[in-house]
Amino acid sequence: MLTFSLKFDLIDEVMKERMNIYYRPAKHNGVKNHENYMHTYCIELDESFENRSNGEKFAGIGGKCVETGEYKRFRMDRLAGMYPVSLSDYNKI
């Protein structure tokens, strides 16, 4: 039997948009990315962010990493690609 909280959890899970992010970070795991390597993340998108220090109204996007559960932010100028996770991939995560 579905309770209200179970229904909410199910709706919340379905509505979260998961994206595969291809990103060239300045630092990866605390180490400077000297070779400019690209890294891939599977993210549940949350919201965009701005950079107030230089006046950028839209600097990038943020969300929870599906693999680690950590919140991550991605600057748009370092984003190489962003593609939706297909429904068939949801079961693999």
C-alpha positions in Angstrom: 0.0 0.0 0.0 1.3 3.4 -1.0 1.3 5.9 1.8 1.5 9.7 1.2 5.2 9.8 2.0 5.9 6.9 -0.4 3.9 8.6 -3.1 5.9 11.8 -2.5 9.2 10.0 -2.7 8.2 8.3 -5.9 7.0 11.6 -7.5 10.2 13.3 -6.3 12.4 10.6 -7.8 10.6 10.7 -11.1 10.7 14.5 -11.4 14.4 14.8 -10.8 16.2 15.4 -14.0 19.3 13.3 -14.3 22.0 14.4 -16.7 25.4 13.1 -17.8 27.8 16.0 -17.5 31.1 16.1 -19.4 33.3 18.6 -17.6 36.9 19.9 -17.6 37.4 21.1 -14.0 40.1 23.4 -12.9 40.6 20.9 -10.0 39.5 17.3 -9.6 39.4 15.7 -6.2 41.4 18.6 -4.8 44.2 18.3 -7.4 44.8 20.9 -10.1 43.8 19.5 -13.6 47.1 20.4 -15.4 46.3 18.3 -18.4 42.8 19.6 -18.7 41.3 16.1 -18.6 37.6 15.7 -19.0 35.6 13.9 -16.3 32.0 12.5 -16.5 29.4 12.9 -13.7 25.8 11.7 -13.5 23.9 14.5 -11.7 20.4 15.1 -10.5 20.0 18.8 -11.5 19.1 21.3 -8.9 19.5 24.9 -9.9 21.7 27.4 -11.7 24.1 29.8 -9.8 25.5 33.2 -10.5 29.0 34.7 -10.0 28.4 38.0 -8.2 32.1 39.0 -8.1 32.3 39.4 -11.9 28.6 40.1 -12.5 27.6 36.9 -14.2 23.9 36.3 -13.7 24.2 32.7 -15.0 27.6 31.1 -14.3 26.7 27.4 -14.2 24.5 24.6 -12.8 24.5 22.5 -9.7 23.2 19.2 -8.5 23.7 16.0 -6.5 26.1 13.5 -7.9 24.3 10.2 -8.2 27.4 8.1 -7.6 28.7 9.9 -4.5 25.7 11.8 -3.2 27.9 15.0 -3.0 26.6 18.3 -4.3 28.6 19.6 -7.2 28.7 22.8 -9.2 29.7 23.1 -12.8 30.8 26.4 -14.5 29.4 26.8 -18.0 32.7 27.8 -19.4 34.2 24.4 -18.5 31.2 22.3 -19.5 32.0 20.2 -22.6 28.6 18.5 -22.8 25.4 17.7 -21.0 23.0 14.9 -22.0 19.9 13.5 -20.4 20.2 10.1 -18.8 17.8 7.8 -20.7 15.1 5.9 -18.7 16.8 2.6 -19.4 20.0 4.0 -17.7 18.1 4.8 -14.5 18.2 1.2 -13.4 22.0 1.0 -13.8 22.6 3.9 -11.4 
